[in-house]
Amino acid sequence: MALKEYRPPPGASPAWPRDGTWRQIEHQAWLLRGLPRTDHLVRVRDEFLGATSGPGLGGDPRSPHKAFDTPFVAMEWIEGARPDVLLQADRATLSQRLGWVQDLAEAVDLLHSVSRTGRFPLVHGDIKPGNCLITPGRGLVLVDTGALQVADGIGEFRGLRSPPYAAPEVLAGPGQRRGTATDLYSLGAVAFFLLTSNPPPNAEYDDYLVLAHAELMRCADIDGERRPLVAAHLLRLLDTDPAQRSQTSAVQWARELIELVQHPSPSLVIGSRSRRSRRIAALVGGVTTLVAGAAVASTLIAGPSAMPPSDAAGSQAGNLTGVSSTPSLLPGGTTTSSTAPGTSWPRKAFADLPAFTAGGGPLLYEQTLTAPSPDWPEVAQTGYETRYRDGAYDAHILDHGAYQPIPGPDTASSTDDVVSATASVQSGQGGWGVWCRGSDNEGSERYAFLLSHAGAVQIIGPDGGGTGWVYIDGLDVAGPTTLSARCADVADGPVELTLAVNGRTALSYKPPMTALLGPGYAGLEEMSFSEVNGPTITARYGHFDIRRAAR
């Protein structure tokens, strides 16, 4: 067993490690223990606060004055050598080094996986040759998880980074939150080192890509005719733009690298800007959002979160009647925390759900999220934060609390509208969805339609009544998922609510006469589970609209 001791950094708070450091260490260990076992990632067994001898203790481990305030993490012992040591001793063939790249890529893919991390993609945060060990039986093993965090979660407050293996955005903002693209940069930097036996140029230099390309073109271990292709492929992961690094899995990238170095194929696609454009189109081309009522406003409600839509409030204004945009954010005062769905809730198979035929009516309003807009500003509040990136808006709940309305258009509404949103769960636990027939543009009372991080859905009214949670087996909520809500007056009751997922009807609900009926406002929301400890949900919204229901 290996025992890692954490020591206070220079200038640490007197409260260290209870200044947030211990909580982060506990969280890291908890996340790692939940991962499936793999040969290429160190296994964490326990974490605890222990006591060490120090001034005034006389070196006596039995001293009653010991303070149990030193963090320790117990990990499996890895018997191996660092790859830089092996390269200096000229003890590794090109084939072995390429195998190490693939081993590292497998560890990275595991950390970044939504399905295998319990929907909490992780960022290692400090991938470099010094944090890798080469073993006889397991190949390369990635160790030292002290900088690990949830992808796009709270920032790395210690600002850990290791040039020249740190991405440019990490060097520019060491304490900022990190996405999975930062690990992909480090993977590419380690691969550069394993191929050339030299560290890559530091990304702080403006011309680091030019220098890296020149070094790869001189690499004696790569056939001269193959060097341009290898260089282009490897530099994809060293791109200054994080979006360019996130277009394929780490393992797929490593396999293509090995193919290029050892068995070049004219048909191999190296990657291009057009691939990025197709990715954006896939995110944006799904669905949309907005409302039902005498007046309609786009609002995102979250357990404490609000999400800013894009420039469509201005560019699509011609589609609306009586448009008005309100640029200011108004504080709300309710929560959308909920009890988490349990294993006893009913289940339905997605393949068995009937088709949803009401979603294709005339368009009333649409947000395509193709560009950011001052009408939908990025927000950082106590309980939530939102940001625009790469053709979508990310909304992240930070705790349980109030929501904020988002400015949007007002429009006349019929009595049968369909509100739709397309989003994907990036990390964390909770739910995202849409609402209709709100009593005001802050959604103080509303019908809510929700999809959880685990694939459960529910409809709930302002009185707390509704369908309860129902699991939909066969959904991949980590990919773009379209949630549609039909809010319709019906002859045999006050109103009928229908929830559809990816074009199939999942739930229907007729609320009682005493509940909110509408018409009214509509919008988007997120919610958190009140009894769940751990990261709360980050949802990435790509498209939303409101339509008249098709008949």
GULUMDO-541991 format. One record per residue (C-alpha): residue in one letter; x, y negated, z negated. Coordinates in steps of 0.1 Angstrom, whole numbers, padded with zeros to 4 digits, always signed. Example, Ala and Ser with C-alpha at 12.3 -4.5 7.8 and 13.67 -1.06 7.14 Angstrom:
# GULUMDO-541991
a+0123+0045-0078 s+0137+0011-0071 
This chain:
# GULUMDO-541991
m+0000+0000+0000 a+0011-0035+0007 l+0003-0063-0017 k+0002-0098-0004 e+0005-0126-0030 y-0008-0161-0022 r+0011-0190-0036 p+0000-0227-0038 p+0012-0247-0008 p+0031-0280-0014 g+0006-0307-0026 a-0020-0282-0035 s-0049-0293-0057 p-0046-0287-0094 a-0077-0265-0091 w-0060-0242-0066 p-0070-0215-0057 r-0105-0224-0069 d-0105-0254-0045 g-0120-0231-0018 t-0089-0211-0011 w-0100-0180-0032 r-0135-0181-0017 q-0120-0181+0018 i-0096-0152+0009 e-0126-0132-0005 h-0146-0139+0027 q-0117-0129+0049 a-0113-0095+0031 w-0150-0089+0031 l-0152-0095+0069 l-0122-0072+0076 r-0135-0044+0055 g-0167-0044+0075 l-0148-0037+0108 p-0146-0003+0124 r-0113+0014+0120 t-0087+0009+0147 d-0051+0019+0151 h-0041-0017+0161 l-0054-0038+0131 v-0042-0035+0095 r-0068-0022+0071 v-0077-0043+0040 r-0086-0024+0009 d-0092-0050-0019 e-0087-0086-0030 f-0085-0099-0066 l-0072-0127-0088 g-0042-0114-0108 a-0017-0128-0132 t+0020-0134-0127 s+0048-0142-0151 g+0058-0178-0151 p+0071-0207-0172 g+0060-0205-0208 l+0050-0168-0205 g+0085-0155-0213 g+0082-0130-0184 d+0060-0108-0206 p+0033-0092-0185 r+0013-0085-0217 s+0012-0122-0227 p-0022-0133-0238 h-0016-0167-0222 k-0015-0153-0187 a-0038-0171-0162 f-0056-0148-0137 d-0054-0173-0109 t-0031-0158-0083 p-0049-0144-0053 f-0037-0109-0041 v-0049-0089-0011 a-0042-0051-0010 m-0036-0037+0025 e-0025-0004+0039 w+0013-0001+0043 i+0025-0002+0079 e+0058+0014+0086 g+0072-0003+0117 a+0095-0029+0133 r+0087-0063+0147 p+0087-0064+0185 d+0111-0093+0186 v+0136-0072+0166 l+0132-0043+0191 l+0136-0066+0221 q+0168-0081+0207 a+0182-0046+0203 d+0171-0037+0238 r+0151-0008+0225 a+0119-0011+0246 t+0111-0004+0282 l+0088-0025+0303 s+0061+0002+0302 q+0063+0002+0264 r+0060-0036+0262 l+0030-0036+0284 g+0014-0009+0262 w+0020-0032+0232 v+0001-0060+0251 q-0029-0037+0256 d-0027-0026+0219 l-0028-0062+0208 a-0057-0069+0232 e-0077-0041+0217 a-0073-0056+0182 v-0083-0090+0196 d-0114-0076+0213 l-0125-0059+0181 l-0122-0092+0161 h-0141-0111+0188 s-0168-0085+0193 v-0203-0095+0182 s-0217-0060+0179 r-0187-0045+0160 t-0183-0074+0136 g-0219-0075+0124 r-0225-0104+0147 f-0198-0125+0130 p-0170-0128+0157 l-0137-0134+0140 v-0106-0154+0149 h-0073-0140+0136 g-0058-0175+0138 d-0020-0166+0137 i-0012-0141+0164 k+0025-0140+0170 p+0053-0114+0173 g+0062-0119+0136 n+0027-0107+0127 c+0029-0075+0148 l+0045-0042+0139 i+0054-0015+0163 t+0048+0020+0148 p+0057+0055+0161 g+0021+0068+0159 r-0002+0037+0163 g+0017+0015+0187 l+0013-0022+0180 v-0005-0031+0148 l-0017-0067+0141 v-0011-0076+0105 d-0012-0107+0082 t-0048-0118+0083 g-0043-0148+0060 a-0056-0173+0087 l-0086-0152+0097 q-0120-0170+0099 v-0154-0167+0115 a-0153-0180+0151 d-0164-0216+0153 g-0170-0216+0115 i-0157-0239+0089 g-0122-0253+0098 e-0089-0239+0088 f-0084-0263+0059 r-0047-0253+0053 g-0040-0261+0090 l-0020-0229+0096 r-0004-0226+0130 s+0027-0211+0146 p+0041-0229+0176 p+0049-0218+0203 y+0021-0192+0199 a-0006-0217+0189 a-0031-0231+0214 p-0029-0268+0223 e-0062-0275+0206 v-0049-0259+0174 l-0018-0280+0175 a-0038-0312+0182 g-0063-0304+0153 p-0048-0279+0129 g-0076-0281+0104 q-0104-0280+0129 r-0126-0249+0134 r-0113-0224+0159 g-0130-0205+0187 t-0120-0171+0200 a-0102-0188+0229 t-0074-0198+0205 d-0067-0161+0199 l-0067-0155+0236 y-0041-0182+0240 s-0019-0165+0214 l-0024-0131+0231 g-0011-0146+0264 a+0018-0162+0245 v+0028-0129+0230 a+0025-0112+0264 f+0047-0139+0278 f+0073-0131+0251 l+0071-0094+0257 l+0076-0098+0294 t+0104-0124+0294 s+0120-0118+0260 n+0117-0155+0254 p+0090-0175+0235 p+0067-0195+0258 p+0071-0233+0259 n+0054-0251+0231 a+0020-0264+0241 e+0027-0298+0226 y+0048-0305+0257 d+0027-0320+0286 d+0045-0299+0312 y+0045-0266+0292 l+0025-0248+0319 v+0051-0258+0346 l+0079-0246+0323 a+0061-0213+0316 h+0055-0207+0353 a+0091-0213+0361 e+0102-0189+0334 l+0079-0162+0347 m+0091-0167+0383 r+0126-0159+0370 c+0116-0128+0351 a+0139-0100+0362 d+0115-0072+0350 i+0088-0083+0374 d+0092-0075+0411 g+0098-0107+0431 e+0068-0103+0453 r+0045-0097+0423 r+0057-0127+0402 p+0033-0153+0416 l+0003-0130+0409 v+0016-0121+0375 a+0023-0157+0366 a-0012-0169+0377 h-0028-0141+0357 l-0008-0147+0325 l-0012-0185+0327 r-0050-0181+0326 l-0047-0174+0289 l-0023-0204+0284 d-0047-0228+0301 t-0053-0261+0284 d-0090-0256+0288 p-0104-0230+0263 a-0133-0222+0286 q-0108-0209+0312 r-0095-0184+0287 s-0129-0170+0278 q-0139-0155+0311 t-0131-0119+0304 s-0124-0096+0275 a-0089-0093+0261 v-0086-0056+0270 q-0097-0062+0306 w-0072-0090+0310 a-0044-0068+0296 r-0054-0039+0320 e-0053-0063+0349 l-0018-0076+0338 i-0005-0040+0337 e-0020-0033+0371 l-0003-0064+0385 v+0031-0057+0371 q+0032-0020+0378 h+0007-0013+0406 p-0003-0044+0425 s-0036-0043+0443 p-0046-0068+0471 s-0082-0065+0460 l-0076-0076+0424 v-0094-0108+0414 i-0071-0130+0394 g-0097-0156+0384 s-0106-0191+0397 r-0126-0222+0389 s-0155-0207+0408 r-0157-0179+0382 r-0163-0205+0355 s-0190-0221+0376 r-0208-0188+0380 r-0206-0184+0342 i-0222-0217+0335 a-0249-0210+0360 a-0257-0178+0342 l-0260-0196+0309 v-0281-0224+0323 g-0303-0205+0347 g-0324-0187+0321 v-0353-0207+0306 t-0364-0238+0289 t-0384-0257+0261 l-0410-0283+0250 v-0446-0285+0239 a-0483-0284+0234 g-0504-0313+0223 a-0520-0346+0229 a-0484-0359+0225 v-0452-0338+0229 a-0418-0343+0215 s-0387-0322+0216 t-0374-0315+0181 l-0349-0290+0168 i-0356-0279+0132 a-0331-0258+0113 g-0328-0243+0079 p-0307-0274+0077 s-0300-0279+0113 a-0309-0299+0143 m-0297-0295+0178 p-0293-0323+0203 p-0306-0315+0238 s-0289-0330+0269 d-0294-0357+0294 a-0326-0343+0308 a-0346-0366+0285 g-0336-0393+0310 s-0330-0374+0342 q-0362-0354+0340 a-0384-0383+0328 g-0402-0384+0362 n-0417-0351+0355 l-0436-0364+0324 t-0466-0386+0317 g-0461-0414+0292 v-0424-0407+0285 s-0407-0424+0256 s-0373-0416+0241 t-0365-0424+0205 p-0327-0426+0201 s-0326-0426+0163 l-0326-0394+0141 l-0353-0394+0114 p-0347-0373+0083 g-0371-0344+0077 g-0378-0328+0043 t-0386-0292+0046 t-0367-0259+0049 t-0371-0229+0071 s-0353-0204+0049 s-0368-0170+0051 t-0366-0136+0036 a-0344-0114+0057 p-0360-0085+0077 g-0353-0052+0060 t-0349-0017+0073 s-0385-0009+0065 w-0400-0034+0090 p-0417-0018+0121 r-0398-0014+0153 k-0407-0016+0190 a-0387-0006+0220 f-0380-0034+0244 a-0386-0011+0274 d-0421-0003+0262 l-0432-0039+0259 p-0458-0052+0285 a-0448-0079+0309 f-0454-0115+0299 t-0472-0131+0328 a-0481-0165+0315 g-0447-0181+0316 g-0445-0192+0352 g-0470-0221+0353 p-0463-0257+0364 l-0433-0274+0348 l-0440-0302+0323 y-0405-0308+0310 e-0371-0292+0313 q-0336-0295+0297 t-0309-0280+0319 l-0280-0289+0296 t-0257-0294+0326 a-0241-0324+0310 p-0240-0341+0276 s-0260-0373+0270 p-0261-0401+0245 d-0298-0394+0241 w-0288-0361+0225 p-0258-0369+0204 e-0236-0344+0186 v-0244-0343+0149 a-0224-0334+0118 q-0246-0336+0086 t-0244-0320+0052 g-0265-0290+0062 y-0259-0285+0099 e-0238-0295+0128 t-0242-0295+0166 r-0219-0300+0195 y-0220-0299+0233 r-0195-0277+0252 d-0193-0261+0286 g-0230-0266+0296 a-0247-0258+0263 y-0254-0270+0228 d-0242-0251+0197 a-0263-0256+0166 h-0248-0243+0133 i-0266-0241+0100 l-0241-0248+0071 d-0265-0241+0042 h-0302-0242+0033 g-0318-0276+0034 a-0336-0302+0053 y-0339-0305+0091 q-0336-0335+0114 p-0359-0343+0143 i-0343-0349+0177 p-0354-0377+0201 g-0373-0365+0231 p-0402-0373+0255 d-0439-0376+0247 t-0464-0362+0272 a-0500-0353+0274 s-0507-0316+0266 s-0532-0291+0277 t-0546-0264+0254 d-0526-0236+0269 d-0488-0242+0271 v-0457-0221+0271 v-0426-0233+0252 s-0394-0214+0262 a-0357-0215+0251 t-0327-0196+0262 a-0299-0191+0236 s-0274-0166+0223 v-0262-0159+0188 q-0226-0168+0185 s-0221-0158+0149 g-0237-0157+0115 q-0270-0145+0100 g-0303-0162+0105 g-0327-0169+0133 w-0334-0193+0162 g-0366-0200+0181 v-0392-0225+0191 w-0423-0240+0176 c-0456-0255+0190 r-0486-0276+0179 g-0466-0294+0152 s-0486-0319+0131 d-0459-0345+0139 n-0427-0348+0159 e-0408-0337+0128 g-0427-0304+0128 s-0439-0308+0092 e-0465-0282+0100 r-0462-0259+0130 y-0464-0225+0145 a-0429-0210+0145 f-0416-0182+0168 l-0383-0167+0157 l-0357-0142+0168 s-0331-0131+0142 h-0294-0123+0146 a-0303-0086+0143 g-0330-0086+0170 a-0362-0090+0148 v-0390-0113+0158 q-0419-0129+0140 i-0446-0155+0144 i-0454-0176+0113 g-0479-0203+0106 p-0478-0233+0083 d-0498-0214+0057 g-0471-0187+0056 g-0494-0162+0074 g-0482-0144+0105 t-0470-0112+0120 g-0441-0104+0097 w-0407-0093+0111 v-0407-0066+0138 y-0375-0052+0152 i-0371-0051+0190 d-0348-0022+0199 g-0327-0027+0230 l-0320-0064+0227 d-0286-0079+0231 v-0290-0112+0212 a-0254-0120+0216 g-0260-0126+0253 p-0284-0153+0267 t-0319-0144+0255 t-0351-0161+0264 l-0378-0166+0238 s-0412-0178+0250 a-0442-0190+0229 r-0476-0193+0244 c-0500-0215+0223 a-0535-0212+0238 d-0571-0220+0228 v-0592-0189+0233 a-0630-0183+0234 d-0631-0158+0206 g-0610-0177+0181 p-0594-0210+0173 v-0560-0203+0189 e-0539-0173+0201 l-0501-0173+0198 t-0480-0150+0219 l-0442-0144+0215 a-0423-0130+0245 v-0386-0120+0248 n-0369-0118+0281 g-0402-0117+0300 r-0419-0091+0278 t-0447-0096+0253 a-0435-0087+0218 l-0461-0101+0194 s-0496-0117+0193 y-0512-0135+0165 k-0546-0153+0159 p-0542-0175+0128 p-0572-0182+0106 m-0594-0213+0110 t-0579-0229+0079 a-0544-0231+0094 l-0530-0257+0117 l-0546-0253+0151 g-0534-0282+0173 p-0528-0295+0199 g-0496-0312+0188 y-0459-0314+0191 a-0434-0287+0199 g-0396-0281+0199 l-0367-0258+0188 e-0356-0246+0154 e-0331-0225+0135 m-0336-0209+0101 s-0315-0192+0075 f-0321-0162+0052 s-0323-0174+0016 e-0309-0143+0000 v-0281-0136+0025 n-0245-0144+0015 g-0220-0150+0042 p-0219-0171+0074 t-0251-0187+0086 i-0262-0186+0122 t-0247-0205+0151 a-0269-0204+0182 r-0259-0216+0216 y-0287-0231+0236 g-0284-0231+0273 h-0318-0241+0287 f-0353-0250+0276 d-0387-0261+0290 i-0424-0264+0286 r-0449-0252+0312 r-0486-0249+0316 a-0494-0213+0312 a-0499-0193+0345 r-0533-0177+0348 
